[in-house]
């Protein structure tokens, strides 16, 4: 919901106040928030069916990534504080960890099991 609201806000309310580059940064924040919100919802559903520590890592990583990556970009555009750009890679790393957790969970679920395990 917030990705839709912030995307619409950026497309309609901010264009008179910010440069094309700043609006592109805003759009990047919206896109990454949107994609990872969907990943977060689907991972949460998966975790209710097959709980896994790897899925918990993915859930927390996606959440942290949205807050740090998208959040820092929104704040960078809104405040002009360029140092906030240094926070985005930390959020990006959290996104990568989330995808790794998701991949490892899928791998572990799909891996054939030894009958003695």
Secondary structure as GFF3:
##gff-version 3
##sequence-region A 1 117
A	DSSP	alpha_helix	2	12	.	.	.	ID=ss1
A	DSSP	alpha_helix	20	49	.	.	.	ID=ss2
A	DSSP	alpha_helix	53	65	.	.	.	ID=ss3
A	DSSP	pi_helix	66	70	.	.	.	ID=ss4
A	DSSP	alpha_helix	71	79	.	.	.	ID=ss5
A	DSSP	three_ten_helix	82	84	.	.	.	ID=ss6
A	DSSP	alpha_helix	85	110	.	.	.	ID=ss7
###
